Amino acid sequence: MYAEVCDTALHKASALTISTNWCNKASQYIIIGWNEYVRKAHIEAPHAYITWRDFGKPRHGSVRDLIKITCLRFKYALRQCQAIEETTPVYA
C-alpha cells in the first residue's frame, strides 16, 4: 500500500512539473515564403484528396486530375520556397 501511495504521489508530482508535450523539431522549422506561395496549395491539396477518396479513388477522370494538379501545385510551391531559402544568405 505504501508503494502504491508513493508511486501515485510521484506520478502526479512529475506530471505537474514536467511538460508532457513532446515537441517535433520539424514542426518548428520555418520555411521562407510559406504564407505567400505554399499556404493556398497546402489548403487545397487535402480537400482534393478527400474528394478523390470519397469518389472511390479513381485512376482516371476529372477527380483524379484534380488531385494530381493540386498535389503538383503544392510540391512545386514548396520546391520554390526551398530554392529561395537556399539562395538567401543566413545572418548570425
Phi and psi in radians as a Rosetta constraint file:
Dihedral C 1 N 2 CA 2 C 2 CIRCULARHARMONIC -1.057 0.35
Dihedral N 2 CA 2 C 2 N 3 CIRCULARHARMONIC -0.759 0.35
Dihedral C 2 N 3 CA 3 C 3 CIRCULARHARMONIC -1.109 0.35
Dihedral N 3 CA 3 C 3 N 4 CIRCULARHARMONIC -0.682 0.35
Dihedral C 3 N 4 CA 4 C 4 CIRCULARHARMONIC -1.160 0.35
Dihedral N 4 CA 4 C 4 N 5 CIRCULARHARMONIC -0.711 0.35
Dihedral C 4 N 5 CA 5 C 5 CIRCULARHARMONIC -1.136 0.35
Dihedral N 5 CA 5 C 5 N 6 CIRCULARHARMONIC -0.756 0.35
Dihedral C 5 N 6 CA 6 C 6 CIRCULARHARMONIC -1.118 0.35
Dihedral N 6 CA 6 C 6 N 7 CIRCULARHARMONIC -0.781 0.35
Dihedral C 6 N 7 CA 7 C 7 CIRCULARHARMONIC -1.059 0.35
Dihedral N 7 CA 7 C 7 N 8 CIRCULARHARMONIC -0.762 0.35
Dihedral C 7 N 8 CA 8 C 8 CIRCULARHARMONIC -1.121 0.35
Dihedral N 8 CA 8 C 8 N 9 CIRCULARHARMONIC -0.786 0.35
Dihedral C 8 N 9 CA 9 C 9 CIRCULARHARMONIC -1.116 0.35
Dihedral N 9 CA 9 C 9 N 10 CIRCULARHARMONIC -0.774 0.35
Dihedral C 9 N 10 CA 10 C 10 CIRCULARHARMONIC -1.154 0.35
Dihedral N 10 CA 10 C 10 N 11 CIRCULARHARMONIC -0.685 0.35
Dihedral C 10 N 11 CA 11 C 11 CIRCULARHARMONIC -1.123 0.35
Dihedral N 11 CA 11 C 11 N 12 CIRCULARHARMONIC -0.780 0.35
Dihedral C 11 N 12 CA 12 C 12 CIRCULARHARMONIC -1.146 0.35
Dihedral N 12 CA 12 C 12 N 13 CIRCULARHARMONIC -0.724 0.35
Dihedral C 12 N 13 CA 13 C 13 CIRCULARHARMONIC -1.125 0.35
Dihedral N 13 CA 13 C 13 N 14 CIRCULARHARMONIC -0.740 0.35
Dihedral C 13 N 14 CA 14 C 14 CIRCULARHARMONIC -1.190 0.35
Dihedral N 14 CA 14 C 14 N 15 CIRCULARHARMONIC -0.626 0.35
Dihedral C 14 N 15 CA 15 C 15 CIRCULARHARMONIC -1.155 0.35
Dihedral N 15 CA 15 C 15 N 16 CIRCULARHARMONIC -0.575 0.35
Dihedral C 15 N 16 CA 16 C 16 CIRCULARHARMONIC -1.356 0.35
Dihedral N 16 CA 16 C 16 N 17 CIRCULARHARMONIC -0.517 0.35
Dihedral C 16 N 17 CA 17 C 17 CIRCULARHARMONIC -1.727 0.35
Dihedral N 17 CA 17 C 17 N 18 CIRCULARHARMONIC -0.522 0.35
Dihedral C 17 N 18 CA 18 C 18 CIRCULARHARMONIC -1.811 0.35
Dihedral N 18 CA 18 C 18 N 19 CIRCULARHARMONIC 2.259 0.35
Dihedral C 18 N 19 CA 19 C 19 CIRCULARHARMONIC -1.226 0.35
Dihedral N 19 CA 19 C 19 N 20 CIRCULARHARMONIC 2.286 0.35
Dihedral C 19 N 20 CA 20 C 20 CIRCULARHARMONIC -1.723 0.35
Dihedral N 20 CA 20 C 20 N 21 CIRCULARHARMONIC 0.038 0.35
Dihedral C 20 N 21 CA 21 C 21 CIRCULARHARMONIC -1.402 0.35
Dihedral N 21 CA 21 C 21 N 22 CIRCULARHARMONIC 1.891 0.35
Dihedral C 21 N 22 CA 22 C 22 CIRCULARHARMONIC -1.382 0.35
Dihedral N 22 CA 22 C 22 N 23 CIRCULARHARMONIC 2.431 0.35
Dihedral C 22 N 23 CA 23 C 23 CIRCULARHARMONIC -1.831 0.35
Dihedral N 23 CA 23 C 23 N 24 CIRCULARHARMONIC 2.220 0.35
Dihedral C 23 N 24 CA 24 C 24 CIRCULARHARMONIC -1.552 0.35
Dihedral N 24 CA 24 C 24 N 25 CIRCULARHARMONIC 2.022 0.35
Dihedral C 24 N 25 CA 25 C 25 CIRCULARHARMONIC -1.096 0.35
Dihedral N 25 CA 25 C 25 N 26 CIRCULARHARMONIC -0.504 0.35
Dihedral C 25 N 26 CA 26 C 26 CIRCULARHARMONIC -1.177 0.35
Dihedral N 26 CA 26 C 26 N 27 CIRCULARHARMONIC -0.521 0.35
Dihedral C 26 N 27 CA 27 C 27 CIRCULARHARMONIC -1.284 0.35
Dihedral N 27 CA 27 C 27 N 28 CIRCULARHARMONIC -0.311 0.35
Dihedral C 27 N 28 CA 28 C 28 CIRCULARHARMONIC -1.625 0.35
Dihedral N 28 CA 28 C 28 N 29 CIRCULARHARMONIC -0.018 0.35
Dihedral C 28 N 29 CA 29 C 29 CIRCULARHARMONIC -1.316 0.35
Dihedral N 29 CA 29 C 29 N 30 CIRCULARHARMONIC 2.196 0.35
Dihedral C 29 N 30 CA 30 C 30 CIRCULARHARMONIC -1.693 0.35
Dihedral N 30 CA 30 C 30 N 31 CIRCULARHARMONIC 2.244 0.35
Dihedral C 30 N 31 CA 31 C 31 CIRCULARHARMONIC -1.829 0.35
Dihedral N 31 CA 31 C 31 N 32 CIRCULARHARMONIC 2.110 0.35
Dihedral C 31 N 32 CA 32 C 32 CIRCULARHARMONIC -1.165 0.35
Dihedral N 32 CA 32 C 32 N 33 CIRCULARHARMONIC 2.237 0.35
Dihedral C 32 N 33 CA 33 C 33 CIRCULARHARMONIC 1.548 0.35
Dihedral N 33 CA 33 C 33 N 34 CIRCULARHARMONIC 0.113 0.35
Dihedral C 33 N 34 CA 34 C 34 CIRCULARHARMONIC -1.001 0.35
Dihedral N 34 CA 34 C 34 N 35 CIRCULARHARMONIC -0.888 0.35
Dihedral C 34 N 35 CA 35 C 35 CIRCULARHARMONIC -1.127 0.35
Dihedral N 35 CA 35 C 35 N 36 CIRCULARHARMONIC -0.582 0.35
Dihedral C 35 N 36 CA 36 C 36 CIRCULARHARMONIC -1.354 0.35
Dihedral N 36 CA 36 C 36 N 37 CIRCULARHARMONIC -0.730 0.35
Dihedral C 36 N 37 CA 37 C 37 CIRCULARHARMONIC -1.935 0.35
Dihedral N 37 CA 37 C 37 N 38 CIRCULARHARMONIC -0.647 0.35
Dihedral C 37 N 38 CA 38 C 38 CIRCULARHARMONIC -1.764 0.35
Dihedral N 38 CA 38 C 38 N 39 CIRCULARHARMONIC -0.510 0.35
Dihedral C 38 N 39 CA 39 C 39 CIRCULARHARMONIC -0.963 0.35
Dihedral N 39 CA 39 C 39 N 40 CIRCULARHARMONIC -0.840 0.35
Dihedral C 39 N 40 CA 40 C 40 CIRCULARHARMONIC -1.075 0.35
Dihedral N 40 CA 40 C 40 N 41 CIRCULARHARMONIC -0.777 0.35
Dihedral C 40 N 41 CA 41 C 41 CIRCULARHARMONIC -1.156 0.35
Dihedral N 41 CA 41 C 41 N 42 CIRCULARHARMONIC -0.594 0.35
Dihedral C 41 N 42 CA 42 C 42 CIRCULARHARMONIC -1.197 0.35
Dihedral N 42 CA 42 C 42 N 43 CIRCULARHARMONIC -0.527 0.35
Dihedral C 42 N 43 CA 43 C 43 CIRCULARHARMONIC -1.374 0.35
Dihedral N 43 CA 43 C 43 N 44 CIRCULARHARMONIC -0.667 0.35
Dihedral C 43 N 44 CA 44 C 44 CIRCULARHARMONIC -1.252 0.35
Dihedral N 44 CA 44 C 44 N 45 CIRCULARHARMONIC -0.631 0.35
Dihedral C 44 N 45 CA 45 C 45 CIRCULARHARMONIC -1.052 0.35
Dihedral N 45 CA 45 C 45 N 46 CIRCULARHARMONIC -0.827 0.35
Dihedral C 45 N 46 CA 46 C 46 CIRCULARHARMONIC -1.134 0.35
Dihedral N 46 CA 46 C 46 N 47 CIRCULARHARMONIC -0.598 0.35
Dihedral C 46 N 47 CA 47 C 47 CIRCULARHARMONIC -1.137 0.35
Dihedral N 47 CA 47 C 47 N 48 CIRCULARHARMONIC -0.718 0.35
Dihedral C 47 N 48 CA 48 C 48 CIRCULARHARMONIC -1.139 0.35
Dihedral N 48 CA 48 C 48 N 49 CIRCULARHARMONIC -0.673 0.35
Dihedral C 48 N 49 CA 49 C 49 CIRCULARHARMONIC -1.102 0.35
Dihedral N 49 CA 49 C 49 N 50 CIRCULARHARMONIC -0.760 0.35
Dihedral C 49 N 50 CA 50 C 50 CIRCULARHARMONIC -1.105 0.35
Dihedral N 50 CA 50 C 50 N 51 CIRCULARHARMONIC -0.730 0.35
Dihedral C 50 N 51 CA 51 C 51 CIRCULARHARMONIC -1.077 0.35
Dihedral N 51 CA 51 C 51 N 52 CIRCULARHARMONIC -0.803 0.35
Dihedral C 51 N 52 CA 52 C 52 CIRCULARHARMONIC -1.051 0.35
Dihedral N 52 CA 52 C 52 N 53 CIRCULARHARMONIC -0.765 0.35
Dihedral C 52 N 53 CA 53 C 53 CIRCULARHARMONIC -1.140 0.35
Dihedral N 53 CA 53 C 53 N 54 CIRCULARHARMONIC -0.729 0.35
Dihedral C 53 N 54 CA 54 C 54 CIRCULARHARMONIC -1.141 0.35
Dihedral N 54 CA 54 C 54 N 55 CIRCULARHARMONIC -0.461 0.35
Dihedral C 54 N 55 CA 55 C 55 CIRCULARHARMONIC -1.503 0.35
Dihedral N 55 CA 55 C 55 N 56 CIRCULARHARMONIC 0.105 0.35
Dihedral C 55 N 56 CA 56 C 56 CIRCULARHARMONIC 1.578 0.35
Dihedral N 56 CA 56 C 56 N 57 CIRCULARHARMONIC 0.390 0.35
Dihedral C 56 N 57 CA 57 C 57 CIRCULARHARMONIC 0.929 0.35
Dihedral N 57 CA 57 C 57 N 58 CIRCULARHARMONIC 1.029 0.35
Dihedral C 57 N 58 CA 58 C 58 CIRCULARHARMONIC -1.174 0.35
Dihedral N 58 CA 58 C 58 N 59 CIRCULARHARMONIC 2.604 0.35
Dihedral C 58 N 59 CA 59 C 59 CIRCULARHARMONIC -1.636 0.35
Dihedral N 59 CA 59 C 59 N 60 CIRCULARHARMONIC -0.199 0.35
Dihedral C 59 N 60 CA 60 C 60 CIRCULARHARMONIC -2.463 0.35
Dihedral N 60 CA 60 C 60 N 61 CIRCULARHARMONIC 2.780 0.35
Dihedral C 60 N 61 CA 61 C 61 CIRCULARHARMONIC 1.927 0.35
Dihedral N 61 CA 61 C 61 N 62 CIRCULARHARMONIC -3.095 0.35
Dihedral C 61 N 62 CA 62 C 62 CIRCULARHARMONIC -1.209 0.35
Dihedral N 62 CA 62 C 62 N 63 CIRCULARHARMONIC -0.589 0.35
Dihedral C 62 N 63 CA 63 C 63 CIRCULARHARMONIC -1.182 0.35
Dihedral N 63 CA 63 C 63 N 64 CIRCULARHARMONIC -0.710 0.35
Dihedral C 63 N 64 CA 64 C 64 CIRCULARHARMONIC -1.138 0.35
Dihedral N 64 CA 64 C 64 N 65 CIRCULARHARMONIC -0.707 0.35
Dihedral C 64 N 65 CA 65 C 65 CIRCULARHARMONIC -1.109 0.35
Dihedral N 65 CA 65 C 65 N 66 CIRCULARHARMONIC -0.650 0.35
Dihedral C 65 N 66 CA 66 C 66 CIRCULARHARMONIC -1.082 0.35
Dihedral N 66 CA 66 C 66 N 67 CIRCULARHARMONIC -0.852 0.35
Dihedral C 66 N 67 CA 67 C 67 CIRCULARHARMONIC -1.167 0.35
Dihedral N 67 CA 67 C 67 N 68 CIRCULARHARMONIC -0.644 0.35
Dihedral C 67 N 68 CA 68 C 68 CIRCULARHARMONIC -1.114 0.35
Dihedral N 68 CA 68 C 68 N 69 CIRCULARHARMONIC -0.790 0.35
Dihedral C 68 N 69 CA 69 C 69 CIRCULARHARMONIC -1.175 0.35
Dihedral N 69 CA 69 C 69 N 70 CIRCULARHARMONIC -0.777 0.35
Dihedral C 69 N 70 CA 70 C 70 CIRCULARHARMONIC -1.155 0.35
Dihedral N 70 CA 70 C 70 N 71 CIRCULARHARMONIC -0.653 0.35
Dihedral C 70 N 71 CA 71 C 71 CIRCULARHARMONIC -1.164 0.35
Dihedral N 71 CA 71 C 71 N 72 CIRCULARHARMONIC -0.728 0.35
Dihedral C 71 N 72 CA 72 C 72 CIRCULARHARMONIC -1.149 0.35
Dihedral N 72 CA 72 C 72 N 73 CIRCULARHARMONIC -0.673 0.35
Dihedral C 72 N 73 CA 73 C 73 CIRCULARHARMONIC -1.063 0.35
Dihedral N 73 CA 73 C 73 N 74 CIRCULARHARMONIC -0.771 0.35
Dihedral C 73 N 74 CA 74 C 74 CIRCULARHARMONIC -1.087 0.35
Dihedral N 74 CA 74 C 74 N 75 CIRCULARHARMONIC -0.837 0.35
Dihedral C 74 N 75 CA 75 C 75 CIRCULARHARMONIC -1.114 0.35
Dihedral N 75 CA 75 C 75 N 76 CIRCULARHARMONIC -0.685 0.35
Dihedral C 75 N 76 CA 76 C 76 CIRCULARHARMONIC -1.156 0.35
Dihedral N 76 CA 76 C 76 N 77 CIRCULARHARMONIC -0.774 0.35
Dihedral C 76 N 77 CA 77 C 77 CIRCULARHARMONIC -1.114 0.35
Dihedral N 77 CA 77 C 77 N 78 CIRCULARHARMONIC -0.698 0.35
Dihedral C 77 N 78 CA 78 C 78 CIRCULARHARMONIC -1.139 0.35
Dihedral N 78 CA 78 C 78 N 79 CIRCULARHARMONIC -0.732 0.35
Dihedral C 78 N 79 CA 79 C 79 CIRCULARHARMONIC -1.099 0.35
Dihedral N 79 CA 79 C 79 N 80 CIRCULARHARMONIC -0.663 0.35
Dihedral C 79 N 80 CA 80 C 80 CIRCULARHARMONIC -1.085 0.35
Dihedral N 80 CA 80 C 80 N 81 CIRCULARHARMONIC -0.777 0.35
Dihedral C 80 N 81 CA 81 C 81 CIRCULARHARMONIC -1.120 0.35
Dihedral N 81 CA 81 C 81 N 82 CIRCULARHARMONIC -0.692 0.35
Dihedral C 81 N 82 CA 82 C 82 CIRCULARHARMONIC -1.158 0.35
Dihedral N 82 CA 82 C 82 N 83 CIRCULARHARMONIC -0.620 0.35
Dihedral C 82 N 83 CA 83 C 83 CIRCULARHARMONIC -1.183 0.35
Dihedral N 83 CA 83 C 83 N 84 CIRCULARHARMONIC -0.694 0.35
Dihedral C 83 N 84 CA 84 C 84 CIRCULARHARMONIC -1.092 0.35
Dihedral N 84 CA 84 C 84 N 85 CIRCULARHARMONIC -0.717 0.35
Dihedral C 84 N 85 CA 85 C 85 CIRCULARHARMONIC -1.122 0.35
Dihedral N 85 CA 85 C 85 N 86 CIRCULARHARMONIC -0.645 0.35
Dihedral C 85 N 86 CA 86 C 86 CIRCULARHARMONIC -1.209 0.35
Dihedral N 86 CA 86 C 86 N 87 CIRCULARHARMONIC -0.574 0.35
Dihedral C 86 N 87 CA 87 C 87 CIRCULARHARMONIC -1.523 0.35
Dihedral N 87 CA 87 C 87 N 88 CIRCULARHARMONIC -0.246 0.35
Dihedral C 87 N 88 CA 88 C 88 CIRCULARHARMONIC -1.396 0.35
Dihedral N 88 CA 88 C 88 N 89 CIRCULARHARMONIC 2.228 0.35
Dihedral C 88 N 89 CA 89 C 89 CIRCULARHARMONIC -1.217 0.35
Dihedral N 89 CA 89 C 89 N 90 CIRCULARHARMONIC 2.533 0.35
Dihedral C 89 N 90 CA 90 C 90 CIRCULARHARMONIC -1.732 0.35
Dihedral N 90 CA 90 C 90 N 91 CIRCULARHARMONIC 2.196 0.35
Dihedral C 90 N 91 CA 91 C 91 CIRCULARHARMONIC -1.850 0.35
Dihedral N 91 CA 91 C 91 N 92 CIRCULARHARMONIC 2.354 0.35
